[in-house]
Amino acid sequence: MRLSHRQIEAFRAIIESGSVTAAADLLFLTQPSVSRLLADLEAELGFALFARIGRSLTPTPEADALYEEVRRSFVGLQEISRVADDIRQYRSGSLKIAAMPALGLQFLPGAIADFTAERPGIAVSLRVRSSHAVVQHLSSQQFDVGFSALDFDLPAIRREPLGTMPMLAVLPPGHALCDKAVLEPQDFHQRPFIALGSEISTRSDTDRFFADHGIKPRVVAEAQLSFAICAMVAGGAGVSIVEPVTALHCAHLGMVVARPIRPVQPFTYDILTPALRPASRLVSDLVQRVRQRFAGLAATEAQSPGDRA
């Protein structure tokens, strides 16, 4: 990499002054000259240093990492080149992830394991919390990416769907309902049922699923986590309806038998990123892997919707 002292001067001036115009004044150059120096630097580095958010020029996470080295050793262009190369080659950096239990306990760890195998220099932190807590973490701008299932609209968070799959019934192995390929509301009437806690938003969807058909299951227990519900089902406490990622995982382990329900109850998982700063290349890399993993799971589910014993 061939970095010039003038390019680094322009980058440093833009970071410290906050704009190309102010940097041009500091360096006694024209604004087009500074813009050209920045463009040449980004081309040499192989990644963007700034993003426009509204009328502001906001440094990318890669620019922040590079500037730390520029600030400490402004005249050491050789060391700066090394750091920039590490950033471009994913040899250094960190990634803070917050995730709801349904994804954070077994789905995401697999994607993270693949990520860290190829990016051993990246320090990854995963915090598993409720969807509400995940939203709070991302709103604070202290986490790089989050995964939740909560309908909300906050200016501090970008929210986009990871994907949607139908909720699934979970049954103890050997239960009478295992003989049915698809379960309907009446199959749950007066049967022992383990429900999500009343504070969980999905609980209201399940309640409507039954109420719309005049069905009253006999609720014998409640739990906040889908995995805990599946564990109670596995123990013979009753049957339930839970989000699909956990249902499929527990069925794969042999804990429960999963069956589709009709009418279909869709469940959407979301990807959250801080809206007040650009997403890093590391976030984009991880999100792509998670999307591919989810698409594979959804495709498998679509191919064999009634075969999850």
DAURCOR-V405221 format. One record per residue. OMEGA is omega as a letter, one per 40 degrees, with the letter a starting at -180 (none if undefined). Layout:
OMEGA, OMEGA
This chain:
a, i, i, i, a, i, i, i, a, i, a, a, i, i, a, a, i, i, i, a, a, i, i, i, a, a, a, i, i, i, i, i, i, i, i, i, i, i, i, i, i, i, i, a, a, i, a, i, a, i, i, i, a, i, a, i, a, i, i, i, i, i, i, i, i, a, i, i, i, a, a, a, a, a, a, a, i, i, i, i, i, i, i, i, i, i, a, a, i, a, i, i, i, a, i, a, i, a, i, a, a, i, a, a, a, a, a, i, i, i, i, i, i, a, a, i, i, a, a, a, a, i, a, i, i, i, a, a, i, i, i, i, i, i, i, i, a, i, i, a, a, i, a, a, i, i, a, i, a, a, a, i, a, a, a, a, i, a, i, a, i, i, a, i, i, i, a, i, i, a, i, i, i, i, a, a, i, a, a, i, a, i, i, a, a, i, a, a, i, i, i, a, i, a, i, i, a, a, i, a, a, i, a, i, i, i, i, i, i, a, a, a, i, a, i, i, i, a, a, a, i, i, i, a, i, a, i, i, i, i, i, i, i, i, i, a, a, i, i, i, a, i, a, a, i, a, a, i, a, i, i, i, a, i, a, i, a, i, i, i, i, e, a, i, a, i, a, i, a, i, a, i, i, a, a, i, a, i, a, i, i, i, a, i, a, a, i, i, a, i, i, i, a, i, i, i, a, i, i, i, a, a, a, a, a, a, a, i, none
